[in-house]
Amino acid sequence: MKCDICGEEGVRVRHVTRSYGKAESLLIIENIPVISCPHCGERYLTAETLYEIERIKLHRQNFAQKRAVPVMAFA
């Protein structure tokens, strides 16, 4: 697979967790595929992944599971 930025072969797909919103509207999405290029250092999401994230955010009440999450403030 080629990097869309530098064109070099050898990009990797890594899976990350991202948070969207805050407080009561916080949504955490796990296992998001991110393209990572070892040559130019760029990391990016595909259009398909971005559309899926937006779909999940739009229909969060149908997909989301409630979990207790500890929160700490950096002091």
PQR file with spaces between the fields and no chain letter, atoms N, CA, C, O and H, PARSE charges and radii, in Angstrom:
ATOM       1  N    MET     1       0.850   -1.180    0.000 -0.4000 1.5000
ATOM       2  CA   MET     1       0.000    0.000    0.000 -0.0000 2.0000
ATOM       3  C    MET     1       0.895    1.243    0.000  0.5500 1.7000
ATOM       4  O    MET     1       1.887    1.295    0.727 -0.5500 1.4000
ATOM       5  N    LYS     2       0.544    2.241   -0.815 -0.4000 1.5000
ATOM       6  CA   LYS     2       1.332    3.464   -0.943 -0.0000 2.0000
ATOM       7  C    LYS     2       0.778    4.577   -0.062  0.5500 1.7000
ATOM       8  O    LYS     2      -0.426    4.660    0.179 -0.5500 1.4000
ATOM       9  H    LYS     2      -0.261    2.198   -1.406  0.4000 1.0000
ATOM      10  N    CYS     3       1.678    5.424    0.411 -0.4000 1.5000
ATOM      11  CA   CYS     3       1.305    6.609    1.181 -0.0000 2.0000
ATOM      12  C    CYS     3       0.681    7.641    0.242  0.5500 1.7000
ATOM      13  O    CYS     3       1.223    7.913   -0.830 -0.5500 1.4000
ATOM      14  H    CYS     3       2.656    5.356    0.216  0.4000 1.0000
ATOM      15  N    ASP     4      -0.445    8.211    0.635 -0.4000 1.5000
ATOM      16  CA   ASP     4      -1.098    9.242   -0.172 -0.0000 2.0000
ATOM      17  C    ASP     4      -0.332   10.557   -0.147  0.5500 1.7000
ATOM      18  O    ASP     4      -0.551   11.414   -1.004 -0.5500 1.4000
ATOM      19  H    ASP     4      -0.886    7.990    1.505  0.4000 1.0000
ATOM      20  N    ILE     5       0.558   10.730    0.817 -0.4000 1.5000
ATOM      21  CA   ILE     5       1.297   11.986    0.951 -0.0000 2.0000
ATOM      22  C    ILE     5       2.619   11.935    0.164  0.5500 1.7000
ATOM      23  O    ILE     5       2.862   12.781   -0.697 -0.5500 1.4000
ATOM      24  H    ILE     5       0.736   10.034    1.513  0.4000 1.0000
ATOM      25  N    CYS     6       3.473   10.937    0.463 -0.4000 1.5000
ATOM      26  CA   CYS     6       4.800   10.881   -0.173 -0.0000 2.0000
ATOM      27  C    CYS     6       4.894    9.874   -1.313  0.5500 1.7000
ATOM      28  O    CYS     6       5.842    9.925   -2.096 -0.5500 1.4000
ATOM      29  H    CYS     6       3.276   10.249    1.161  0.4000 1.0000
ATOM      30  N    GLY     7       3.925    8.955   -1.425 -0.4000 1.5000
ATOM      31  CA   GLY     7       3.915    7.983   -2.507 -0.0000 2.0000
ATOM      32  C    GLY     7       4.766    6.752   -2.285  0.5500 1.7000
ATOM      33  O    GLY     7       4.815    5.879   -3.151 -0.5500 1.4000
ATOM      34  H    GLY     7       3.155    8.914   -0.789  0.4000 1.0000
ATOM      35  N    GLU     8       5.439    6.656   -1.149 -0.4000 1.5000
ATOM      36  CA   GLU     8       6.287    5.499   -0.856 -0.0000 2.0000
ATOM      37  C    GLU     8       5.445    4.288   -0.446  0.5500 1.7000
ATOM      38  O    GLU     8       4.366    4.434    0.127 -0.5500 1.4000
ATOM      39  H    GLU     8       5.399    7.365   -0.445  0.4000 1.0000
ATOM      40  N    GLU     9       5.949    3.111   -0.746 -0.4000 1.5000
ATOM      41  CA   GLU     9       5.310    1.858   -0.333 -0.0000 2.0000
ATOM      42  C    GLU     9       5.614    1.586    1.146  0.5500 1.7000
ATOM      43  O    GLU     9       6.600    2.090    1.683 -0.5500 1.4000
ATOM      44  H    GLU     9       6.826    2.992   -1.212  0.4000 1.0000
ATOM      45  N    GLY    10       4.772    0.796    1.790 -0.4000 1.5000
ATOM      46  CA   GLY    10       5.066    0.325    3.129 -0.0000 2.0000
ATOM      47  C    GLY    10       4.294    0.991    4.257  0.5500 1.7000
ATOM      48  O    GLY    10       4.702    0.901    5.415 -0.5500 1.4000
ATOM      49  H    GLY    10       3.971    0.387    1.353  0.4000 1.0000
ATOM      50  N    VAL    11       3.174    1.664    3.942 -0.4000 1.5000
ATOM      51  CA   VAL    11       2.388    2.257    5.029 -0.0000 2.0000
ATOM      52  C    VAL    11       1.798    1.155    5.900  0.5500 1.7000
ATOM      53  O    VAL    11       1.601    0.026    5.452 -0.5500 1.4000
ATOM      54  H    VAL    11       2.842    1.737    3.002  0.4000 1.0000
ATOM      55  N    ARG    12       1.525    1.502    7.129 -0.4000 1.5000
ATOM      56  CA   ARG    12       0.947    0.549    8.077 -0.0000 2.0000
ATOM      57  C    ARG    12      -0.407    1.070    8.537  0.5500 1.7000
ATOM      58  O    ARG    12      -0.640    2.278    8.594 -0.5500 1.4000
ATOM      59  H    ARG    12       1.685    2.419    7.492  0.4000 1.0000
ATOM      60  N    VAL    13      -1.284    0.146    8.859 -0.4000 1.5000
ATOM      61  CA   VAL    13      -2.568    0.512    9.437 -0.0000 2.0000
ATOM      62  C    VAL    13      -2.473    0.234   10.925  0.5500 1.7000
ATOM      63  O    VAL    13      -2.225   -0.897   11.344 -0.5500 1.4000
ATOM      64  H    VAL    13      -1.095   -0.835    8.813  0.4000 1.0000
ATOM      65  N    ARG    14      -2.672    1.270   11.715 -0.4000 1.5000
ATOM      66  CA   ARG    14      -2.670    1.143   13.167 -0.0000 2.0000
ATOM      67  C    ARG    14      -4.086    1.433   13.649  0.5500 1.7000
ATOM      68  O    ARG    14      -4.827    2.169   12.996 -0.5500 1.4000
ATOM      69  H    ARG    14      -2.874    2.188   11.375  0.4000 1.0000
ATOM      70  N    HIS    15      -4.458    0.868   14.770 -0.4000 1.5000
ATOM      71  CA   HIS    15      -5.788    1.091   15.320 -0.0000 2.0000
ATOM      72  C    HIS    15      -5.665    1.888   16.610  0.5500 1.7000
ATOM      73  O    HIS    15      -4.902    1.529   17.507 -0.5500 1.4000
ATOM      74  H    HIS    15      -3.857    0.271   15.300  0.4000 1.0000
ATOM      75  N    VAL    16      -6.426    2.977   16.689 -0.4000 1.5000
ATOM      76  CA   VAL    16      -6.335    3.892   17.813 -0.0000 2.0000
ATOM      77  C    VAL    16      -7.713    4.109   18.433  0.5500 1.7000
ATOM      78  O    VAL    16      -8.737    3.717   17.874 -0.5500 1.4000
ATOM      79  H    VAL    16      -7.045    3.269   15.960  0.4000 1.0000
ATOM      80  N    THR    17      -7.706    4.739   19.594 -0.4000 1.5000
ATOM      81  CA   THR    17      -8.923    5.149   20.274 -0.0000 2.0000
ATOM      82  C    THR    17      -8.940    6.666   20.296  0.5500 1.7000
ATOM      83  O    THR    17      -7.936    7.291   20.639 -0.5500 1.4000
ATOM      84  H    THR    17      -6.874    5.057   20.048  0.4000 1.0000
ATOM      85  N    ARG    18     -10.066    7.265   19.935 -0.4000 1.5000
ATOM      86  CA   ARG    18     -10.192    8.724   19.926 -0.0000 2.0000
ATOM      87  C    ARG    18     -11.437    9.129   20.697  0.5500 1.7000
ATOM      88  O    ARG    18     -12.427    8.399   20.739 -0.5500 1.4000
ATOM      89  H    ARG    18     -10.882    6.757   19.656  0.4000 1.0000
ATOM      90  N    SER    19     -11.369   10.302   21.306 -0.4000 1.5000
ATOM      91  CA   SER    19     -12.532   10.838   22.018 -0.0000 2.0000
ATOM      92  C    SER    19     -13.070   12.043   21.259  0.5500 1.7000
ATOM      93  O    SER    19     -12.310   12.803   20.657 -0.5500 1.4000
ATOM      94  H    SER    19     -10.564   10.895   21.273  0.4000 1.0000
ATOM      95  N    TYR    20     -14.374   12.206   21.295 -0.4000 1.5000
ATOM      96  CA   TYR    20     -15.056   13.311   20.633 -0.0000 2.0000
ATOM      97  C    TYR    20     -16.014   13.936   21.626  0.5500 1.7000
ATOM      98  O    TYR    20     -16.735   13.219   22.319 -0.5500 1.4000
ATOM      99  H    TYR    20     -14.991   11.589   21.784  0.4000 1.0000
ATOM     100  N    GLY    21     -16.038   15.253   21.709 -0.4000 1.5000
ATOM     101  CA   GLY    21     -16.910   15.956   22.634 -0.0000 2.0000
ATOM     102  C    GLY    21     -16.305   16.000   24.025  0.5500 1.7000
ATOM     103  O    GLY    21     -15.136   15.669   24.222 -0.5500 1.4000
ATOM     104  H    GLY    21     -15.452   15.836   21.146  0.4000 1.0000
ATOM     105  N    LYS    22     -17.130   16.417   24.996 -0.4000 1.5000
ATOM     106  CA   LYS    22     -16.691   16.461   26.385 -0.0000 2.0000
ATOM     107  C    LYS    22     -17.888   16.390   27.318  0.5500 1.7000
ATOM     108  O    LYS    22     -19.034   16.573   26.907 -0.5500 1.4000
ATOM     109  H    LYS    22     -18.080   16.686   24.836  0.4000 1.0000
ATOM     110  N    ALA    23     -17.596   16.122   28.575 -0.4000 1.5000
ATOM     111  CA   ALA    23     -18.606   16.014   29.639 -0.0000 2.0000
ATOM     112  C    ALA    23     -19.713   15.029   29.233  0.5500 1.7000
ATOM     113  O    ALA    23     -19.425   13.888   28.873 -0.5500 1.4000
ATOM     114  H    ALA    23     -16.665   15.973   28.909  0.4000 1.0000
ATOM     115  N    GLU    24     -20.957   15.463   29.291 -0.4000 1.5000
ATOM     116  CA   GLU    24     -22.086   14.575   29.000 -0.0000 2.0000
ATOM     117  C    GLU    24     -22.155   14.141   27.543  0.5500 1.7000
ATOM     118  O    GLU    24     -22.758   13.112   27.237 -0.5500 1.4000
ATOM     119  H    GLU    24     -21.190   16.390   29.584  0.4000 1.0000
ATOM     120  N    SER    25     -21.553   14.901   26.642 -0.4000 1.5000
ATOM     121  CA   SER    25     -21.601   14.541   25.220 -0.0000 2.0000
ATOM     122  C    SER    25     -20.353   13.778   24.775  0.5500 1.7000
ATOM     123  O    SER    25     -20.151   13.580   23.576 -0.5500 1.4000
ATOM     124  H    SER    25     -21.063   15.737   26.890  0.4000 1.0000
ATOM     125  N    LEU    26     -19.510   13.345   25.723 -0.4000 1.5000
ATOM     126  CA   LEU    26     -18.290   12.618   25.392 -0.0000 2.0000
ATOM     127  C    LEU    26     -18.617   11.287   24.709  0.5500 1.7000
ATOM     128  O    LEU    26     -19.464   10.524   25.172 -0.5500 1.4000
ATOM     129  H    LEU    26     -19.674   13.506   26.696  0.4000 1.0000
ATOM     130  N    LEU    27     -17.933   11.034   23.615 -0.4000 1.5000
ATOM     131  CA   LEU    27     -18.049    9.765   22.903 -0.0000 2.0000
ATOM     132  C    LEU    27     -16.636    9.269   22.631  0.5500 1.7000
ATOM     133  O    LEU    27     -15.811   10.011   22.097 -0.5500 1.4000
ATOM     134  H    LEU    27     -17.245   11.654   23.239  0.4000 1.0000
ATOM     135  N    ILE    28     -16.351    8.038   22.987 -0.4000 1.5000
ATOM     136  CA   ILE    28     -15.053    7.427   22.732 -0.0000 2.0000
ATOM     137  C    ILE    28     -15.246    6.332   21.700  0.5500 1.7000
ATOM     138  O    ILE    28     -16.072    5.436   21.879 -0.5500 1.4000
ATOM     139  H    ILE    28     -17.021    7.435   23.420  0.4000 1.0000
ATOM     140  N    ILE    29     -14.481    6.408   20.620 -0.4000 1.5000
ATOM     141  CA   ILE    29     -14.562    5.399   19.565 -0.0000 2.0000
ATOM     142  C    ILE    29     -13.248    4.628   19.571  0.5500 1.7000
ATOM     143  O    ILE    29     -12.173    5.214   19.453 -0.5500 1.4000
ATOM     144  H    ILE    29     -13.810    7.136   20.476  0.4000 1.0000
ATOM     145  N    GLU    30     -13.344    3.329   19.707 -0.4000 1.5000
ATOM     146  CA   GLU    30     -12.175    2.462   19.757 -0.0000 2.0000
ATOM     147  C    GLU    30     -11.942    1.816   18.397  0.5500 1.7000
ATOM     148  O    GLU    30     -12.851    1.715   17.573 -0.5500 1.4000
ATOM     149  H    GLU    30     -14.218    2.853   19.804  0.4000 1.0000
ATOM     150  N    ASN    31     -10.697    1.381   18.181 -0.4000 1.5000
ATOM     151  CA   ASN    31     -10.335    0.580   17.014 -0.0000 2.0000
ATOM     152  C    ASN    31     -10.470    1.336   15.689  0.5500 1.7000
ATOM     153  O    ASN    31     -10.871    0.748   14.684 -0.5500 1.4000
ATOM     154  H    ASN    31      -9.958    1.464   18.850  0.4000 1.0000
ATOM     155  N    ILE    32     -10.142    2.620   15.676 -0.4000 1.5000
ATOM     156  CA   ILE    32     -10.198    3.425   14.453 -0.0000 2.0000
ATOM     157  C    ILE    32      -8.935    3.151   13.635  0.5500 1.7000
ATOM     158  O    ILE    32      -7.830    3.312   14.153 -0.5500 1.4000
ATOM     159  H    ILE    32      -9.816    3.098   16.492  0.4000 1.0000
ATOM     160  N    PRO    33      -9.070    2.741   12.373 -0.5600 1.5000
ATOM     161  CA   PRO    33      -7.881    2.500   11.549  0.2800 2.0000
ATOM     162  C    PRO    33      -7.245    3.814   11.090  0.5500 1.7000
ATOM     163  O    PRO    33      -7.906    4.663   10.491 -0.5500 1.4000
ATOM     164  N    VAL    34      -5.962    3.963   11.378 -0.4000 1.5000
ATOM     165  CA   VAL    34      -5.192    5.147   10.986 -0.0000 2.0000
ATOM     166  C    VAL    34      -4.041    4.680   10.110  0.5500 1.7000
ATOM     167  O    VAL    34      -3.331    3.738   10.462 -0.5500 1.4000
ATOM     168  H    VAL    34      -5.425    3.273   11.865  0.4000 1.0000
ATOM     169  N    ILE    35      -3.855    5.338    8.967 -0.4000 1.5000
ATOM     170  CA   ILE    35      -2.751    5.023    8.073 -0.0000 2.0000
ATOM     171  C    ILE    35      -1.513    5.747    8.594  0.5500 1.7000
ATOM     172  O    ILE    35      -1.556    6.949    8.859 -0.5500 1.4000
ATOM     173  H    ILE    35      -4.432    6.103    8.681  0.4000 1.0000
ATOM     174  N    SER    36      -0.413    5.015    8.739 -0.4000 1.5000
ATOM     175  CA   SER    36       0.825    5.573    9.265 -0.0000 2.0000
ATOM     176  C    SER    36       1.966    5.261    8.303  0.5500 1.7000
ATOM     177  O    SER    36       2.187    4.104    7.945 -0.5500 1.4000
ATOM     178  H    SER    36      -0.379    4.039    8.524  0.4000 1.0000
ATOM     179  N    CYS    37       2.690    6.304    7.884 -0.4000 1.5000
ATOM     180  CA   CYS    37       3.796    6.133    6.938 -0.0000 2.0000
ATOM     181  C    CYS    37       5.129    6.227    7.675  0.5500 1.7000
ATOM     182  O    CYS    37       5.417    7.247    8.300 -0.5500 1.4000
ATOM     183  H    CYS    37       2.510    7.244    8.175  0.4000 1.0000
ATOM     184  N    PRO    38       5.947    5.170    7.610 -0.5600 1.5000
ATOM     185  CA   PRO    38       7.247    5.213    8.278  0.2800 2.0000
ATOM     186  C    PRO    38       8.268    6.087    7.541  0.5500 1.7000
ATOM     187  O    PRO    38       9.308    6.425    8.105 -0.5500 1.4000
ATOM     188  N    HIS    39       7.983    6.453    6.293 -0.4000 1.5000
ATOM     189  CA   HIS    39       8.921    7.236    5.490 -0.0000 2.0000
ATOM     190  C    HIS    39       8.793    8.738    5.763  0.5500 1.7000
ATOM     191  O    HIS    39       9.786    9.401    6.063 -0.5500 1.4000
ATOM     192  H    HIS    39       7.138    6.179    5.834  0.4000 1.0000
ATOM     193  N    CYS    40       7.576    9.274    5.659 -0.4000 1.5000
ATOM     194  CA   CYS    40       7.392   10.716    5.842 -0.0000 2.0000
ATOM     195  C    CYS    40       6.846   11.070    7.223  0.5500 1.7000
ATOM     196  O    CYS    40       6.808   12.242    7.596 -0.5500 1.4000
ATOM     197  H    CYS    40       6.769    8.735    5.415  0.4000 1.0000
ATOM     198  N    GLY    41       6.416   10.042    7.990 -0.4000 1.5000
ATOM     199  CA   GLY    41       5.914   10.289    9.336 -0.0000 2.0000
ATOM     200  C    GLY    41       4.467   10.733    9.397  0.5500 1.7000
ATOM     201  O    GLY    41       3.944   10.985   10.482 -0.5500 1.4000
ATOM     202  H    GLY    41       6.447    9.090    7.686  0.4000 1.0000
ATOM     203  N    GLU    42       3.820   10.832    8.264 -0.4000 1.5000
ATOM     204  CA   GLU    42       2.436   11.293    8.227 -0.0000 2.0000
ATOM     205  C    GLU    42       1.489   10.221    8.739  0.5500 1.7000
ATOM     206  O    GLU    42       1.708    9.027    8.530 -0.5500 1.4000
ATOM     207  H    GLU    42       4.245   10.628    7.383  0.4000 1.0000
ATOM     208  N    ARG    43       0.430   10.662    9.415 -0.4000 1.5000
ATOM     209  CA   ARG    43      -0.665    9.782    9.858 -0.0000 2.0000
ATOM     210  C    ARG    43      -1.962   10.405    9.371  0.5500 1.7000
ATOM     211  O    ARG    43      -2.162   11.613    9.502 -0.5500 1.4000
ATOM     212  H    ARG    43       0.252   11.632    9.585  0.4000 1.0000
ATOM     213  N    TYR    44      -2.844    9.588    8.811 -0.4000 1.5000
ATOM     214  CA   TYR    44      -4.085   10.141    8.299 -0.0000 2.0000
ATOM     215  C    TYR    44      -5.185    9.092    8.289  0.5500 1.7000
ATOM     216  O    TYR    44      -4.924    7.891    8.359 -0.5500 1.4000
ATOM     217  H    TYR    44      -2.681    8.607    8.705  0.4000 1.0000
ATOM     218  N    LEU    45      -6.424    9.574    8.200 -0.4000 1.5000
ATOM     219  CA   LEU    45      -7.608    8.728    8.119 -0.0000 2.0000
ATOM     220  C    LEU    45      -8.104    8.752    6.680  0.5500 1.7000
ATOM     221  O    LEU    45      -8.010    9.776    6.003 -0.5500 1.4000
ATOM     222  H    LEU    45      -6.636   10.550    8.144  0.4000 1.0000
ATOM     223  N    THR    46      -8.629    7.629    6.215 -0.4000 1.5000
ATOM     224  CA   THR    46      -9.204    7.595    4.874 -0.0000 2.0000
ATOM     225  C    THR    46     -10.577    8.264    4.895  0.5500 1.7000
ATOM     226  O    THR    46     -11.176    8.437    5.957 -0.5500 1.4000
ATOM     227  H    THR    46      -8.705    6.797    6.765  0.4000 1.0000
ATOM     228  N    ALA    47     -11.061    8.632    3.733 -0.4000 1.5000
ATOM     229  CA   ALA    47     -12.393    9.235    3.624 -0.0000 2.0000
ATOM     230  C    ALA    47     -13.454    8.267    4.143  0.5500 1.7000
ATOM     231  O    ALA    47     -14.403    8.677    4.811 -0.5500 1.4000
ATOM     232  H    ALA    47     -10.575    8.492    2.871  0.4000 1.0000
ATOM     233  N    GLU    48     -13.289    6.989    3.834 -0.4000 1.5000
ATOM     234  CA   GLU    48     -14.239    5.976    4.298 -0.0000 2.0000
ATOM     235  C    GLU    48     -14.288    5.936    5.826  0.5500 1.7000
ATOM     236  O    GLU    48     -15.367    5.836    6.411 -0.5500 1.4000
ATOM     237  H    GLU    48     -12.518    6.656    3.291  0.4000 1.0000
ATOM     238  N    THR    49     -13.130    6.014    6.466 -0.4000 1.5000
ATOM     239  CA   THR    49     -13.070    6.006    7.929 -0.0000 2.0000
ATOM     240  C    THR    49     -13.736    7.256    8.496  0.5500 1.7000
ATOM     241  O    THR    49     -14.474    7.172    9.478 -0.5500 1.4000
ATOM     242  H    THR    49     -12.254    6.095    5.990  0.4000 1.0000
ATOM     243  N    LEU    50     -13.483    8.410    7.891 -0.4000 1.5000
ATOM     244  CA   LEU    50     -14.104    9.655    8.364 -0.0000 2.0000
ATOM     245  C    LEU    50     -15.623    9.609    8.240  0.5500 1.7000
ATOM     246  O    LEU    50     -16.332   10.062    9.139 -0.5500 1.4000
ATOM     247  H    LEU    50     -12.884    8.478    7.093  0.4000 1.0000
ATOM     248  N    TYR    51     -16.127    9.066    7.131 -0.4000 1.5000
ATOM     249  CA   TYR    51     -17.581    8.922    6.965 -0.0000 2.0000
ATOM     250  C    TYR    51     -18.160    8.005    8.039  0.5500 1.7000
ATOM     251  O    TYR    51     -19.230    8.282    8.581 -0.5500 1.4000
ATOM     252  H    TYR    51     -15.550    8.699    6.401  0.4000 1.0000
ATOM     253  N    GLU    52     -17.459    6.918    8.346 -0.4000 1.5000
ATOM     254  CA   GLU    52     -17.938    5.979    9.360 -0.0000 2.0000
ATOM     255  C    GLU    52     -17.943    6.627   10.745  0.5500 1.7000
ATOM     256  O    GLU    52     -18.867    6.408   11.528 -0.5500 1.4000
ATOM     257  H    GLU    52     -16.590    6.694    7.906  0.4000 1.0000
ATOM     258  N    ILE    53     -16.919    7.420   11.048 -0.4000 1.5000
ATOM     259  CA   ILE    53     -16.882    8.132   12.332 -0.0000 2.0000
ATOM     260  C    ILE    53     -18.077    9.076   12.433  0.5500 1.7000
ATOM     261  O    ILE    53     -18.738    9.128   13.470 -0.5500 1.4000
ATOM     262  H    ILE    53     -16.168    7.597   10.412  0.4000 1.0000
ATOM     263  N    GLU    54     -18.354    9.811   11.377 -0.4000 1.5000
ATOM     264  CA   GLU    54     -19.500   10.725   11.389 -0.0000 2.0000
ATOM     265  C    GLU    54     -20.818    9.963   11.536  0.5500 1.7000
ATOM     266  O    GLU    54     -21.723   10.421   12.233 -0.5500 1.4000
ATOM     267  H    GLU    54     -17.816    9.768   10.535  0.4000 1.0000
ATOM     268  N    ARG    55     -20.930    8.809   10.885 -0.4000 1.5000
ATOM     269  CA   ARG    55     -22.145    7.984   11.014 -0.0000 2.0000
ATOM     270  C    ARG    55     -22.316    7.501   12.448  0.5500 1.7000
ATOM     271  O    ARG    55     -23.422    7.528   12.987 -0.5500 1.4000
ATOM     272  H    ARG    55     -20.195    8.437   10.319  0.4000 1.0000
ATOM     273  N    ILE    56     -21.225    7.060   13.064 -0.4000 1.5000
ATOM     274  CA   ILE    56     -21.272    6.605   14.458 -0.0000 2.0000
ATOM     275  C    ILE    56     -21.687    7.757   15.370  0.5500 1.7000
ATOM     276  O    ILE    56     -22.525    7.579   16.255 -0.5500 1.4000
ATOM     277  H    ILE    56     -20.326    7.038   12.626  0.4000 1.0000
ATOM     278  N    LYS    57     -21.105    8.936   15.158 -0.4000 1.5000
ATOM     279  CA   LYS    57     -21.448   10.092   15.983 -0.0000 2.0000
ATOM     280  C    LYS    57     -22.916   10.476   15.820  0.5500 1.7000
ATOM     281  O    LYS    57     -23.580   10.828   16.795 -0.5500 1.4000
ATOM     282  H    LYS    57     -20.424    9.081   14.439  0.4000 1.0000
ATOM     283  N    LEU    58     -23.419   10.408   14.595 -0.4000 1.5000
ATOM     284  CA   LEU    58     -24.807   10.757   14.319 -0.0000 2.0000
ATOM     285  C    LEU    58     -25.782    9.777   14.973  0.5500 1.7000
ATOM     286  O    LEU    58     -26.835   10.179   15.468 -0.5500 1.4000
ATOM     287  H    LEU    58     -22.880   10.122   13.803  0.4000 1.0000
ATOM     288  N    HIS    59     -25.427    8.494   14.973 -0.4000 1.5000
ATOM     289  CA   HIS    59     -26.313    7.453   15.516 -0.0000 2.0000
ATOM     290  C    HIS    59     -25.781    6.882   16.829  0.5500 1.7000
ATOM     291  O    HIS    59     -25.986    5.703   17.121 -0.5500 1.4000
ATOM     292  H    HIS    59     -24.572    8.167   14.572  0.4000 1.0000
ATOM     293  N    ARG    60     -25.114    7.694   17.603 -0.4000 1.5000
ATOM     294  CA   ARG    60     -24.463    7.234   18.827 -0.0000 2.0000
ATOM     295  C    ARG    60     -25.422    6.535   19.788  0.5500 1.7000
ATOM     296  O    ARG    60     -25.008    5.613   20.490 -0.5500 1.4000
ATOM     297  H    ARG    60     -24.947    8.652   17.365  0.4000 1.0000
ATOM     298  N    GLN    61     -26.676    6.941   19.840 -0.4000 1.5000
ATOM     299  CA   GLN    61     -27.628    6.310   20.758 -0.0000 2.0000
ATOM     300  C    GLN    61     -27.878    4.850   20.395  0.5500 1.7000
ATOM     301  O    GLN    61     -28.180    4.043   21.274 -0.5500 1.4000
ATOM     302  H    GLN    61     -27.012    7.690   19.269  0.4000 1.0000
ATOM     303  N    ASN    62     -27.758    4.495   19.110 -0.4000 1.5000
ATOM     304  CA   ASN    62     -27.978    3.126   18.664 -0.0000 2.0000
ATOM     305  C    ASN    62     -26.746    2.241   18.831  0.5500 1.7000
ATOM     306  O    ASN    62     -26.874    1.028   18.996 -0.5500 1.4000
ATOM     307  H    ASN    62     -27.513    5.151   18.396  0.4000 1.0000
ATOM     308  N    PHE    63     -25.548    2.841   18.791 -0.4000 1.5000
ATOM     309  CA   PHE    63     -24.315    2.059   18.798 -0.0000 2.0000
ATOM     310  C    PHE    63     -23.594    2.032   20.136  0.5500 1.7000
ATOM     311  O    PHE    63     -22.972    1.028   20.484 -0.5500 1.4000
ATOM     312  H    PHE    63     -25.444    3.827   18.657  0.4000 1.0000
ATOM     313  N    ALA    64     -23.669    3.111   20.881 -0.4000 1.5000
ATOM     314  CA   ALA    64     -22.811    3.282   22.065 -0.0000 2.0000
ATOM     315  C    ALA    64     -23.229    2.385   23.233  0.5500 1.7000
ATOM     316  O    ALA    64     -24.411    2.129   23.465 -0.5500 1.4000
ATOM     317  H    ALA    64     -24.174    3.926   20.598  0.4000 1.0000
ATOM     318  N    GLN    65     -22.223    1.928   23.944 -0.4000 1.5000
ATOM     319  CA   GLN    65     -22.417    1.207   25.201 -0.0000 2.0000
ATOM     320  C    GLN    65     -21.952    2.129   26.321  0.5500 1.7000
ATOM     321  O    GLN    65     -20.927    2.798   26.190 -0.5500 1.4000
ATOM     322  H    GLN    65     -21.263    2.136   23.755  0.4000 1.0000
ATOM     323  N    LYS    66     -22.691    2.167   27.410 -0.4000 1.5000
ATOM     324  CA   LYS    66     -22.297    2.993   28.556 -0.0000 2.0000
ATOM     325  C    LYS    66     -21.241    2.247   29.353  0.5500 1.7000
ATOM     326  O    LYS    66     -21.396    1.062   29.648 -0.5500 1.4000
ATOM     327  H    LYS    66     -23.524    1.623   27.516  0.4000 1.0000
ATOM     328  N    ARG    67     -20.150    2.956   29.707 -0.4000 1.5000
ATOM     329  CA   ARG    67     -19.091    2.405   30.542 -0.0000 2.0000
ATOM     330  C    ARG    67     -18.651    3.465   31.537  0.5500 1.7000
ATOM     331  O    ARG    67     -18.643    4.656   31.228 -0.5500 1.4000
ATOM     332  H    ARG    67     -20.024    3.919   29.467  0.4000 1.0000
ATOM     333  N    ALA    68     -18.294    3.032   32.712 -0.4000 1.5000
ATOM     334  CA   ALA    68     -17.733    3.969   33.698 -0.0000 2.0000
ATOM     335  C    ALA    68     -16.262    4.183   33.348  0.5500 1.7000
ATOM     336  O    ALA    68     -15.524    3.225   33.119 -0.5500 1.4000
ATOM     337  H    ALA    68     -18.301    2.064   32.964  0.4000 1.0000
ATOM     338  N    VAL    69     -15.846    5.452   33.310 -0.4000 1.5000
ATOM     339  CA   VAL    69     -14.466    5.778   32.953 -0.0000 2.0000
ATOM     340  C    VAL    69     -13.898    6.702   34.023  0.5500 1.7000
ATOM     341  O    VAL    69     -14.459    7.765   34.286 -0.5500 1.4000
ATOM     342  H    VAL    69     -16.447    6.229   33.496  0.4000 1.0000
ATOM     343  N    PRO    70     -12.782    6.301   34.643 -0.5600 1.5000
ATOM     344  CA   PRO    70     -12.162    7.208   35.612  0.2800 2.0000
ATOM     345  C    PRO    70     -11.555    8.419   34.900  0.5500 1.7000
ATOM     346  O    PRO    70     -10.958    8.287   33.831 -0.5500 1.4000
ATOM     347  N    VAL    71     -11.715    9.598   35.505 -0.4000 1.5000
ATOM     348  CA   VAL    71     -11.194   10.830   34.924 -0.0000 2.0000
ATOM     349  C    VAL    71     -10.332   11.525   35.955  0.5500 1.7000
ATOM     350  O    VAL    71     -10.717   11.671   37.115 -0.5500 1.4000
ATOM     351  H    VAL    71     -12.200    9.705   36.373  0.4000 1.0000
ATOM     352  N    MET    72      -9.154   11.953   35.513 -0.4000 1.5000
ATOM     353  CA   MET    72      -8.229   12.645   36.411 -0.0000 2.0000
ATOM     354  C    MET    72      -7.882   13.992   35.788  0.5500 1.7000
ATOM     355  O    MET    72      -7.835   14.128   34.566 -0.5500 1.4000
ATOM     356  H    MET    72      -8.841   11.834   34.571  0.4000 1.0000
ATOM     357  N    ALA    73      -7.642   14.981   36.638 -0.4000 1.5000
ATOM     358  CA   ALA    73      -7.167   16.286   36.190 -0.0000 2.0000
ATOM     359  C    ALA    73      -5.652   16.337   36.359  0.5500 1.7000
ATOM     360  O    ALA    73      -5.114   15.873   37.364 -0.5500 1.4000
ATOM     361  H    ALA    73      -7.681   14.870   37.631  0.4000 1.0000
ATOM     362  N    PHE    74      -4.980   16.899   35.377 -0.4000 1.5000
ATOM     363  CA   PHE    74      -3.531   17.071   35.460 -0.0000 2.0000
ATOM     364  C    PHE    74      -3.251   18.250   36.371  0.5500 1.7000
ATOM     365  O    PHE    74      -3.665   19.375   36.091 -0.5500 1.4000
ATOM     366  H    PHE    74      -5.417   17.276   34.561  0.4000 1.0000
ATOM     367  N    ALA    75      -2.556   17.992   37.448 -0.4000 1.5000
ATOM     368  CA   ALA    75      -2.307   19.083   38.416 -0.0000 2.0000
ATOM     369  C    ALA    75      -0.835   19.376   38.527  0.5500 1.7000
ATOM     370  O    ALA    75      -0.436   20.257   39.288 -0.5500 1.4000
ATOM     371  H    ALA    75      -2.220   17.078   37.675  0.4000 1.0000
